[in-house]
Amino acid sequence: MSRILVIDDELLLRHALRRILERAGHTVLDAPDGREGMVLWHREPIDVVVTDIFMPEKDGLQVLMEMRKGATKPQIIAMSGGGQKGLLDWRANALAMGADRVLVKPFDAQTLLLTIQELLGGLPETKDAVLPSSSTEQRKFPRLAISLPVYFGNGVIAQSGTVVDISREGCRIRCPGVAPDLKYVQVEIRLDEPHETLRVDLAVRRWSRNGELGVEFIRMESDQQVRLQSVIRNCEKPFSRQDRDGAVQRELLAISLEEQTERKVACHRLSAGVRQDL
């Protein structure tokens, strides 16, 4: 099995993670902060690092930056229960600085073990650091036309654009000159209501061409999910009215054709009766 380094200043959580990983057959080292974690990393061969973000002495982002400069970078899972600060939050920052996966506390043992198994090649690798459950949900829902201003960024670069269509799993953004390294982002969509926004804590760019990019939503808070559903319903209303209008027109056309057919039949019967009388 693999050698895993756990870095977290919460003693109980650090010991709990160690027990979970050791029971799964891994060799585990642990450290209470980034400074001691880096000492162990330089001294011991490590396959996977599981690091908290907000810690004393040296935080997780500093750990990511230093490990990224190393000759052999381990697989890194960044974790935290901290929320966002301003437009962008720790998740987008961690991914931009080299984390292979991010986990939001609290998470269960199965999530941790599956994530490590995936990073070590035990599961089919998923595209762009998205867990299997996210990638298999793609394109289950139709994209609906919309036009809303949007701001998105990765902690280093922030850009603006226009959302031109949206669904439950993502959106298409029109933004000429998108930065080529803008892969993991946080998204804020300005809604029609004054001062209202739809905030996606973590999204991944799936494609980029002709001044547009396709974004898949990876993580958002429950209240933002409710807001997204409201946006979707508002987009669906015009289409529903069009569908109803089309159905009415089709029904009127069917009635008209039926009436025409009945008139033709009646005329045919009438002419046949006249010929018999003659």
N, C-alpha and C positions, 0 to 999 in steps of 0.2 A: 504494500500500500504506500501512500505518499507521506511526506513529511510536511506538517502544517504548522505555521507560526500564527498564533492568536495574539493580537495586541489590543488591549482594552483596559481602561482605568477602573472599570467596575469589577471588583473582585468576584462577586457572586456570579455575574454573567460570564466572566472569563473562565471560572472553574466549571460552570455548566457547559459551556461550549467545548471545553477540553474533554469532559466526560462523554459528551455526545460523539465527538470525533474519535476518541480512543475506543469506544464500544464498536464503532464502525470499522476498526482495524487500522486507523491511521496513527502515526507517531506525531505527538503534539508537543510543541514548545510554546510558552506563553510569556508575555511581558506586560507590565502595567502602564507603559507609555511608549511613545515613539522613539525616545532616545534609547531605552533598553532594547526595544524591538530591533532597532538598526544594528545594535551590537550583536545580537543573536543572528541576524541575517548575514552579517559579514563573517561570522564565525562558523555557522552551520549551513549545510546544504538544505535549501528550502524549496519545496514544490509549489506550495500555495500559501499566501499570506491573507489572513482575515483581520482587517484593522478597523478600529473605530476611527471616526473623523475628529471629534472634539475631545482632546486630551491635554493634560498638562505636559510641561517639558518640551515635547515635540508632537504636533498634532498629525492626524492622518494624511492631510494634504501634503505636508512636508515629507512624510514617509513616502508617499507616491512619487513626489518629485525626485527624491534621492534614488529610489529603486529604479525609476525610469532611466536614470543616467548610468546604471550599472551594466556590466558586460553581459550578464545573464539575468534578465528580469523574470521573476516568478509570476505565476498567475495571482492576481490580486482581487480580493473581494472587499469593497469598502462598505461600512455599515454605520448607521447612526439613527437616533430617534429625533434628531434636531430638525427644526422646520426651516423654511426659507428665510432669507434676509434680503429684502429688496426684490428686484425682478428675478434674479437667479438664485439657486440654492445649492447646497452641498452636493447633491446628486449629479447635476450637470457638471459642476466643477471637478468632482472625482473622476467621472468618465473622461472628461477632457484631459485630465492629468495622467491618465494611464490605467485607471481601474478597469478590470475586465467585467465585473458585475457590481451592482449596488444592491444592498438589502436594507430595508427600512425596519428598525426595531419597533415593536416586537415581531419576531418571525419564529416559525416552529422548526423543530429538528429536521423534518422532512425537506423543507425548503432549503435549509443549509446544505444537507447531504446531497440533494439533487443538483444544486448549483455547483458544488465541488466536483461531483461525478461528471457533470457536463464539461467543466473546465479541463478535467483530466482525460477527456476523451471517452468516458464510459457511456455517454449518451450522444446521439447524433448532434453535431454542432449546429446551433441555430444562428441565423444571420444577424450580424450587427448587435450582438450581445443581448438579444431578446430571448426570454425564456420560451420554451416550446408552446406553452399555453397561449402566449401572445401571438406568435407567428402563425399558428393554425387558425386563429380567429380572423386573419386578414381577409378583407373583401367579402365578408358575409353580409354586409349591409350596403345598399346603394349610396353613392355620393349624390348629394343634393346641392343644387346651385345656390350660391350665396355671395354676398359682397360685403366683407367686414375688414376693417384695418386690424393688423396684427403686428406684434413685436415678439421677437424670438432671439435667443442667444445661448452661448455655451459657457459663460463666465469670463470669457476673454473678448469675444466679439458679440455685438448686439446689432440686429438689423430690423428693418420694418418692411412691411409688404401688405398684400391684400389676400385674404382667404377667398378663393373663388368657388370652392365646393367643400362639403363637409359630410362626415358620417359619424357613426358611433365609434369607429376605430381610428379615424384620422382625418386629414384635410389636405387640400392642395393649395399651396401658397404661390402667388405671383410676386416675384421679387428679382428683378434683373440684377445680375452681378452678385449672386450668392457666393459667399466665401467657400472655397473648395473643401476646407477642413471642418466645416460646420456640420457635424455628424449627430451629436447628442445635444439636444436643446431643451430649454424650457420655453413654453409658448404662452403668450397672453393675447387673447382675441378681444377686441373692443366691441361690445354689443350695442344694439340700438338704444337701449335704456341708458340714460345719463349715468356716468361713473360706474357702469357695470362691466365686468370683464369675465371671460371664461379662461381659467388658468390651468394649464397642463404642466405638472411638475417635472415630468420627464417624457420626452418624445425622441424618436429616432428618424433621421432622414433616410427614406427608402430609395429615392431617385431624384435626379436633378437634370433638367434639360430645358432649353429655350426660355430661360428666365423664370422657370417654375420649379418647384420642388414638392414631392409627395412626402408627407410626414405621418408617421404612425404614432398614436397616443399610447404610451406605455404605463404611465401612472398619474393619477390625479385624485384629489381628496373627494370624499363621498358627496359633499355639497356641490362640488364642481361637476361631478357626474350627473347629478340631478339637473344642474344648469345646462349641461350639454344636451340632455334629453329634451329639455324645454326648447332649445335652439332647433333641434331636429324636428320636433313637432311643428314649430312655426314654419319651418321650411317645407314640411309636407302638406300644410294646409292649402296653398295655392294649387298644388298638384292634385289634391283630392277634389277640389272644386272643378278643375279641368276634367278630371275623370268623370265626375258626375254629369257635367255638361255634355261630355262626349257620349255618355250612356243615354242621356235624354235624346240627343240628336239621332243616335242609332235607333232608339225605340220609335221615334217619330217617323224615321225613314222606313222602318219595318212596317209600321201601321199604314203608311202611305202606299207602300208596295202591295200590301195585303188588300187595301181598298181598291187599288188599280186592278189587281187580279180578280177580285170579286166582280168588279164592273165588267171586265172582259168576259168572264164566265156568264154573267147575266145577259150581256149583249149577244153572246154566242147562242145561248138558249133561246133568246127571243127571236133571233134570225132563223134558228132551226124550226121554231114553232110556226113562223110565218110561211116558210117553205112547205111545211106539211099542210097548212090550210090551203095553199094554192094548189 
